[in-house]
């Protein structure tokens, strides 16, 4: 089986700073891949490089055989990428309904059916459907951000730190939602919550100082406390 998404030796700068210095990874159809690493390792920059928000200076990025390197973000996402940024990326002055509508590429029968299934996945959004996004809680805002990425027929979903700043009970709800739709989607998840990452992910990549350091089945990392200490500074209890 060929990878759906492939990164080869990506190099990305932010201003004068060389953030990614050799990131490579493969994601296969139907799997959930978790990108892990310490703060500042380059995890978010990797996702932003894929969608062109932080253009890679060199390397190779392909999605289903299509070269993404050099594409502006609006073209990159149209190849089939749903992107959930770390800061939600929703419009506070629009309602939940309007946020979902504006995210749709086309408002056809299939897209509206996906919207309805997303609202079933996140009942709190259905209850707040007509409310401005500015009135939502942090957890509801995160749900809306994910929902916006799911309304289109994307090939892959990139999700950046969905548990950040959320209360534990809300983290559980977001995790449960990810588990429900992971069987229907291909996912890349950047996540600092180790337990959540392990419960959602099938495989992992560790990025260290802008380079891909290690990868493998998530269970292997879960079982290896020495690797957790070395690369993540955490130990699974």
N, C-alpha and C positions, 0 to 999 in steps of 0.2 A: 504493500500500500504506500502511495506517495503522500508526503506531508501536505496538509492543506495550507499551512502557513510555514514559511521557512525564512529565517534570518541567518545570514552568513557574514561573520566578521564585521558587524556594524560599528561604525565610528561616528560619534555625534558630539558636536561642540555646543556649549551655551556661552555665547560671547567668546572670551579667550580661554574658557575652561574646557578641557577635553574630558567630557563626562563618560561617554561610552568608548572603550578602547579595544573592543573585540568581543561583542556579544553575538553569540550564535545559538539558535534554538530551532526546534521542529515541533509542530503541533499537528496531530493527526485528526481526521474527521471524527467527531463524536466524543472526544476526550476533554477533560478539564486539566489544564496545566497551570500550576501555581509557580509564580516567580517570587523567590524569597531572597532576603539579604538584609544587611544592616541599613540603618538610615543613611542616605547619601550614596548608596551603592550604585544607583542608576536604574532602579526598577521602573519608576514613573517615566523617566526619560526613554526607556525602551518602548513603552506603550505609545508615548507621544511621537517617537520616531516612526513607528509603524503607520500611524495615521497622518504623518506629515506635519504635525504641529511643532515638532522640533526636528527639522529635516536632517537626515543622516548625511554626513559628508562623503562617506564611502561605504562599501559593502554591498550586500544584496538583500532585498526584501521582496518576497513573492507570495501572493495569495492565489491559490488555485491556478498557478502558472502565470499570473499577471504580475508584471514588475511594478512595484509600488514606489521604488526609489525615485524621488524627484517630483512625485505627484503632489499637487496642493491638497489640503485636507478634504475639500468638498468632493474631489475626484477619488481620493483614496477610500473614503467611506462608501462611495457609490459602488465600489467593487464588491461590497458585501461585508462591511465591518460595522458593528455596533460598538460605540465607545461610551463608557461610563467613567467620567473623570473623577478625580479625587475631590473636587470642590462642587460636585453634583451637576453643574452645567445646566441648571433649569432657569426658567424665566419667572422671577418672583411676582411680576405684575400681571402674569397670565394665570388663569385657573388651571386646575389639574387637566380638565378636558382640553383646554387650548394648548397646554404644553404637549399633550399627546398628539393633537392634530397637527401642530406645527412640525413635529418630528417625522411625520409620515412622508415618504417619498411620493406615494400616490394614495388617494383615498378611495380604494376599491373594496370589493366585498371581502377579499382575503385579508387585507390589512385591517379592516374593521373587525373581522373575526379574531385576529390576533390581539387587537386592543381589548376586546371583550374577555379573552382568555387571560390577558395580563391583569385585568381588573379582578378576575376571579382569583388570581394568584396573590394579589395584594388587596384584600377587602377594605383596608383603611383608605385606599385611594378611591374606591367606589363610594365610600361614605362621604368623602371630601371632594367629590367630582367637580362641583361648581365653585369651590372655594379658591381664592388666590393662593398660589404656591407660597407666598410670604407668610401665610398663617399656619403652615404645616410644621410639625415637629421635625427634629433632625432625622429621626427614623423614617418618617413619611416622605421627607425630601429625598432620602436615599432610595426609597422604593420607587419614587417617581422618576428619578434619574435612570434606574435600571429599566423601568417600564418603557421609557422613551427609546431605549436601545432595542427593545424586544418587539416593537410594533411593526418593524420592517422585516422582510425575509432576508436576514443577514446570514452569512456563512460562518461568521465567528463573532464572539462578543468579548471585548476587552473591558475588564472591570478593575478599577484602581481603588484599593483600600475601602471596601464597602462598609467595614465595621468601625472605621475611624470615628472616634468621638461619640459613639452610641452606647447607651446603657446595655448591660448584659442581656436583659430580656429582649431588647430590640435586635441585638446581634443574633440571637437565636432565631428570631423571625426572618431576618434577612438570610441567614444560613439555610433555614428550611426552604425558603423560596428558591435559592440557588440550587439546592438539591433536587427540587421538583422540576426545574426547567433544564438541568444539566443533561438529562437524557435526551433532550430534543435539540440541544445546541452544542457547539464547540466553544470552549471557554478558555481565555487566559485570565487568571486572577492574580493580582498583586495584593498581598495581604500580610499584615504584621501579626495578626492574631493567629498564633501557631495552631491552636486546636481547630479553629475554623478552617484554616488552610488545609489541614490534614483531612478533615471530614468532607471537604468538597473536592479536593484535587485527586487526580489519578497518578500524575507524575509531577516532578518538581524540577526547577532549575534554580540554582543559587548564583546570584550575581555578586561579585566581590570586587570593589574598586574599579567598576566599569567593565569587568570581564566576566564571561561565563566561567564559573569555577567548577561546577559539579551538577550532575543531573541523574535522575533515576526514578524508580517507583516511589511514591510518597510514603508507603509503608516502611521502606528501608530507612528513610530519614526519621520517621516517627520512632523507630526502634533503636536508633543510634544516637545515644546521648552525647557522645564525643563530637559528632558532626554538628549537633545542635549547639553545643558550647562554642565550637571553633568558628562557625560561620554566622550564627544567629544570636549568640549570647543568651539562649534560652535552654531550658531542660524540661522535657515532657515529664510531668510528675507521674 
